[in-house]
Amino acid sequence: MTHLLVVILSDLESMPALLEAWQDIGVPGVTITESAGGYRTTTWLSRVGLGALDHLFEAQEVHTRTLLTAIEDEELLARAVAEAERVVGDFEQPDTGLLLVLPVIQAKGLHKAQPELPQEAPPPAVQPDWMVRRDTPVEKLADILSLEPIIVRPDTPLDEVVQAMMACPNVHEACVVAEDGRLVGLLDLQSLADDLFFRILPEEFLSELTDLEDVMQFADKSRIRTAADAMQEAVWVKRGETVKEAFKRLHEHRLSGLPVVDERYRIVGYINLLELLTVCLKGECFLKGEKAADTEVTL
């Protein structure tokens, strides 16, 4: 059955990221229309008067954008909704927007013939034995390493997060998930240690205050009590992505491990950097239970 996915965005800055995310997962063509929120419009008109109605869409404070796309595949629809929630946030919160999924009785013109694009020559191989390892799906490594992710809720107190990490000493990131199981943030060991150090020895931080910015940072730290207070932006590697992509993400975000997520950003595994390096250097990246290729590494 075809469904119409409608997203009305209050925050226009999130639109490029949402369009890119939808394009990456294969959402068909998206129609974008200019719109204005009824509540914002009423508030604006009460201030400027009905005479300004002709200039409604020139007023930035009432601007919204409506995105519409028709999707036939239910799994793709679920992934598109998950991407919208990841980019925009919780639609139940103010100043985010509105998400609707409507059944479509009839749809025509969804499938257009695409022009064939010339195929580019593949890039030259760099160490053929490493190419197989670089392209190994991360879920294969997760099976080899068998590391259980640490999963906490946003309202979990920090001391309980510490206890959970003590029970899994090889996992240095706690994954913060929403009620629906969707990954919303990470809490790495170093950040957690810094936050707890502040609670144990606040006088050390007080001695370092030199300007207003330091005072504001001190005030922010004093309010940290739960995983949601201390977590950083969610970072992950998706099931189906490769070892190369996992290494790149670990390097860019200076993390010692990454959660593996499915298409709806629910956690299905965890990869630790040290074990990942060990497996690759020993040539133990397997595809369907067999060694990937020649495992000799020249240093």
N, C-alpha and C positions, 0 to 999 in steps of 0.2 A: 504494500500500500504506500502511496506517495503522501508525504507530510510536508507542510509549509512551516519552515523554521523562521520565526520573526524575532529579531533582536533590535530593541530600541535603545540606543546608547545616549546616556546623558553626558558621559565623559568622552568627548570627541577624540582625545589624544589616544584612547585605547583602540580606535578603529583600525589603524594600519597593522597593529600587532594581531588583531583578531582576523583580519583578512588574510594575513600571511599564514597564520596557524591553520585556517580552514583550507587554504590552497595546498599546504603541505600534506594534509590527510585526504585530499581528493574531493572536497566539497565542490559540487558543480557551480555554475555561474551565480554570482550574488548580485542582486539589484539593490542599489542604494538610493534612498529618497531623503530629501530634506524635510524635516518635521519640527514641530514645536510642542513642548509639554503643556498640557492644559493647565496644571496648577501654576507652573512658572508664568504662563501667558496671562492668567488671571491676575497674579500678583503684579506683573509688569504693567498691565493696563490700568490697574487701580492706582498706580503711581504716576504714569505718564498720560493717562486719559485715552478715551476711545478714538480720538483723532489720529493717534499714532498707529492704528491697526493696519494701515496700508504699508507700514514699514516693519511689520512683525518679523519677517525673516532677515531683517538687517540687524536685529537686536541679538547680540551674542549670548546674553544671559538666558534666552529661551530656546536656543538652538539645541536640537537633537538630530540624530541620524537614524533612519530605520533601514535595517538590512533584512532582505528577504531572499530565501533560497529554498527550492523544492528538492527534497531528498527522498529517493525510493528505498534505499537500503536502511533497515532499522539499526544495524550496527554502526553504520556511518553516521546516522542521526544521533545516536548516543555519544559517539566520539565528538561530533560537532558541538553538542551541548556541553560536554566536558571541557572542550577547548575554550568555549565562551566563558564558562565559570572560572577557568584558570586565568584567562586574560583580564576579564572584567572584575572578577571577585564574586562575592555572594550577592545575588540580585535582590535579596531581601533587605540589603543595607541601603541607606539613602544615597542619592547621587550616583547610582550605578546604571539603572535602566530597567528594562523589562524584557523577559524572554518568554515567548509563546511557541507552542507546537500545535499546529492545526491539521486535521485530516483534510486531504484533497480528494474530491470525488473524481475529477478528470484532469489530466495534464497532457499537454501536447507541446512538442518543441524542446523537450528536455535534452534530447540526444542529437548533437550536431556532429557532422563529419569534420574531423580535424585534419588539417594539412600535414603531410609527412615532412618532418624536419630532417635535414641531412645529419647523418650520424658522425660524431666526432671520433677521431682515432683515440684509443685508450692511451693513458699516460704511460711512459716507460716504466718498467718494473724496477723497484729498488729492493735488492736482496730478495729473490723469489721466495725463500723460506719464510721471510717475515710477512710477505704479502698475504699469505693464507692466514697467518695469525692476526694480522691487522683486520682482516675481513671476517673473522670468526664472530658469530652472533653472541651477544653478551649473555644470553640465557644459557648457552653452553658452558661458559665459565662459571655462572652462578651454580650450575649443577655440580661442577667439579669442586668448587670451594665450599658449598653447602653452609654458607653463613646465614644465620637468621637475622633479619633486620630488627632494630629496636623501634617499636611503634608506640607513640604516646599521643594523647589528646591535647588540644590547645590549653585546657585548664589544668593540666597535670602540674603539680608543684615541682619546683626545681630539685628538691631533695629526692623526690621519687624518680625523677629522670636520672639522677646520679645513681640511685640504687639499680635501676634497669641497666645502665651502662656498666656497672660493676659486675653484673651477672653475665655480660657478654664482652670480655676484655678485648676481643679482636675487632669489635665494631665501635668506631669512634664518632659516629653520627647518629643522633636520634631523629627519627622521621616523625613529624607532626602531621596528623591526619584529621580531616573533618569527620562529621558524623557519617557521611556516606562512604568513608574509606579513602577519599581523595587526598593525595599528598598536598599540603599547603605550606610546608616550611621544613627547614632543617635546623638542628641544634648541634653544632660540632663540639667536640670535647674541649678545645681551647677556649671557645667563647663561654661555654658553661663554666669552666674553671675560673675565668676572669670574673664572671658574675658572682660566683660563690666566694671568690677571694674578697670581693667588695663587701659582702655581707659579713665575712669573718673578720676582716681587718679594714674597716672603713676609714680609720685614721690615716692609713697609708695613702689613700686617695685624697683625703683632705689636705695633706701636706703638699700635694702636687698642684693644688688649685692656684692658677696665676691670673686668669682673666674670666670674663663673663661666659665665654664658651665652655670653659672647664666647669664652671658652676652649673650650667645647663646640663652638661653631660653627667655631672654628679647627681643632679635631681632626677634625670632619666633612669640612671642605674638604681637609685633608691626605690623606684617604683616596680622594679623587676621582681616578680614573684612566681610566674608560671612559664610554661614552655612557650606560650603565645607571646609573652613579653620579651623573651630572649631570642626567639628563633630568627633566622635569616631567611632570605628568599629561597623557595624550593628549587633544588637542582636535582636532576635525575638522568638516567639513561633508559630509553624505552626498549622493551622487548622487541627484538628484530634489528636494533642498532648494533654497531660493531665495536670491537675492541679499540679500534682507532678512535672512534667517537668518545668512548669512555675515557681513554687516556687524555684526550683533548679537554674534556669537561673537568676532569680532576685537576689538570694543570691550570686551567683558566681560573678556577674558583679556589685553588689552594686547599683542596679537600683530601682526606686520606681514604675516603670511600664514597660510594654512591648507591642509592637505592635503585633497583630495577622496577619499572612500572609498566602496566599494560596500557592499552589505548585510552582507558578512562582515568589514568593516573592513580590507579590502585596499586599498592606495593606487592610485588611478586618475588622479590629477591634482593640481595645486597652483594656488592663487590667491594672488597677491601684492596687498597692499592698495593700493599706489601705482598699479599697472596697472589694478586694479579701479576705482578712482576715475576714472582717465583714461578708461576705456571708457564708464563711466556718464555722465560729464559731457559727453562728446562725442556721446552718444546712439548708441553703436555696439553696444548690446546687441541681438543678433539672435535671432529665433525662426524656425527653418527657413530661414535665409539671408536674411530680410527684416528691415528696420528695425522695431523694436517699435512705435513710435508717433511722435507729434510730438516732435522732439528739442530744441526750444527750451527753455532753462533760464533762468528769471529769478532773479537773485541780489539 
